[in-house]
Amino acid sequence: MKQVVLPSATSMLGTLIGEPSVSSRSSALDQSNIGVLNHLANWLHDINFDVEISSLPEEPAKANLIATYLPQGQHIDGGLILAGHSDTVPCDEKLWHSDPYSLSERDSRVHGLGACDMKGFFPIAISAASQVVNKKLKKPLTIIATSDEESGMAGARFLADRGIRKADVTLVGEPTELKPIISHKGAITLSITIQGSSGHSSNPDLGRNAIDSMHAVIQELMEFRKALANNYQTPGFDVSIPTLNLGCLRAGDSPNRICEHSELQIDLRLLPGMNADAIVSDLKQRLYVIGDKLGTPIDVLFLSPAIPAFESPENSHVAKLLETLSGKASGKVAFGTEAPFYQDFSKETVVFGPGSISQAHQPDEYMELSYFSKTESILIQLIQHFCN
Ligand SMILES: [Zn+2]
């Protein structure tokens, strides 16, 4: 067995931050994540993991990494998966006080794009793994890094379609301030378009006004939002009801023309247990009626595939163990993660990682240095618990 000295976790994080891996629906901003995966692969090879990097179908510049340490080369199931995403959101460099693509240490924090969401998790996981893999683990330890989490979760969807080795526990290392998260809401983004017809503004009968129809659509959405809030509540979330946000509205080109086309983009956050397909089809029916009545056809399209809600049992073994190790009670959050995609392959799944979601997607994103040793020590105990 080779003995290699890995760089320190902060130095590995510096390398990852220096390798941009923005994912975005805008092709002008979208970048490959393979540079990041190659660094992870090198370090994981050095600590005797088998590493596989597979490109997404029809997207050669995007890939997932699956690295597995099998005890004495045995091909058995079970053990632990430490999972995360290798991409970041785009950033506005002008708003940063240091280069987002270069790790900058100040005030006991490391700053850089992805420092907490979530390039920072991988060096800590690799460093923890390096300290236990030579101590004869009995069950597999797997580290997974996906692509495109920030732009529709294509990497995790591909992983779930292809299937992965079954594990006892999957930990998704998104920033939760080391609080075990056992549930999150699902998210749906929809585009509602209205097709009217234009005409001279002096006579309303010369056309069909798509903004007038939008007025009726928005009224209906308010009613729908009220109905969702009345029918569904789950305690434990900061916002205990499903939410519907009107996020983006576009219409018209001139005050003296009847508006021909309008579009509204909305975001729906559904609670675990809600049937997303049924909710969307209910909404469509309500809006189609308005389109028919006003003679302005309405279309409702998904802007991106739905992110399922995530829920694991309150008495989850891994959550209880993490509560003991971190001293923090389990909870629920509103942001979506890749956790639901691992649930078919894992007896238990939990979201638990260093750093805070409030620093994610922000200028000067950072992780406090104190998280490095705290998280590493918890991960070492977790690996020993589930792989021995
Ligand atoms: Zn993230």
Boltz pocket constraint, residues with backbone or C-beta under 6 A from the ligand:
constraints:
  - pocket:
      binder: B
      contacts: [[A, 85], [A, 117], [A, 118], [A, 149], [A, 174], [A, 175]]
      max_distance: 6.0
